[in-house]
Amino acid sequence: MSDDFGSDFITIVDDDGQEFELEVIESMDYNGKTYMSFLPADMKEDDPDYGFILLRVVEDENGDEVFESIDDEDELQDVYERFMVLLYDDEDEEDAEE
């Protein structure tokens, strides 16, 4: 994702009808599925619940993209580890270029 145009934000609604604004960090295709990582835009970094939010992108019956939680712990851990490599390897490469 390019930082040239600033951050992208989305608003999602949880099962209880509450809206949350999320900052899009990165997306990745893995095992034939698309995943996206986010950070909460409306939460302070020192909040104990602050951290990466990982969601799977799926198509609903209308062909629209929707986000769903990753309920399988093994899948979630695997996707989390791959995002960490993706995000922090990029950061390491940028530091080496400076």
N, C-alpha and C positions, 0 to 999 in steps of 0.2 A: 504494500500500500504506500502510496506517495504522500509525503507530508507537504507537498507543494501547495495544496489547496486547503489545508487545515484538516481538522478531524471530522469524521462522519458520525452522526448520531442517529439512533432509532428509538422509538418509543414502543414498548411492549406492554401488554396487559396480562397479568397473571390470572390463575384460575379463580381468584377472589375478586377480580375486576379492578385491581389496583394497577395504576400505570407506573412504569419505570422508564427513565431515560438512560440509555446505555451508549457508551462511546465504542464504536467499532474499532477493534485493534487489528485483527487479521482474519483471513479466511483460509481454509485449506481443504483440499480433497484428499480423502484417505479411505481405502477399502471400498471405493465406489460410492462414498457418501461425502457430503459437504458439511463442514463444521465451521463455526465462527466463534471467535473469542471477543469478549467485551469487558469493559470496566464500567462500574456504576458511575454515571455522570452526576447524580444528585446525592452523593455520599462522600464524606471526607475520608481521606486516605488513612487516618488514624482510627476510623471506625472498625471494631473487631470483625464486622461482616464484609468489609471491603476486600475485594480480590477479584480474580478472573472469573468470569461467567462463561461457560462453554455451552453452546447450543448446537443442535443438529438442524440443518436446513432440509426441509421436506416439502413436497408439493401436496397441497390439499386437493379435494375432489374437483375444484375449479381450475386447477393448474397454477394456482398462486403459491409463491414461496411462503412458508410459515416456519417458525422456529419451535423446536420441541426440546425438552430437557433430555439429558442422557441419563437414563435410570440404571443402566447396567454399570456396576462399579468398575469392572475390568475394562470395559470400553472407555469409560470416563477417564480412568487413570492412563490408559494408553494414549488417548487423544491429548490429555493434559501434557504428558511427557513430550509428545511430538510438537505441540505448540511451544513448549519451553525451548526446545532445540531450534525451532524455526525462528522464534522471536529473539533469543539471546545469541544465536550464531550470527544473525544479521547485525546485531548490535556490536558484537566482537569484531566483525569485518569492518564496520564503519569506524570503530576506534582505531583499527590498524591503518586505515587509509588517512587518518588525520595527522 
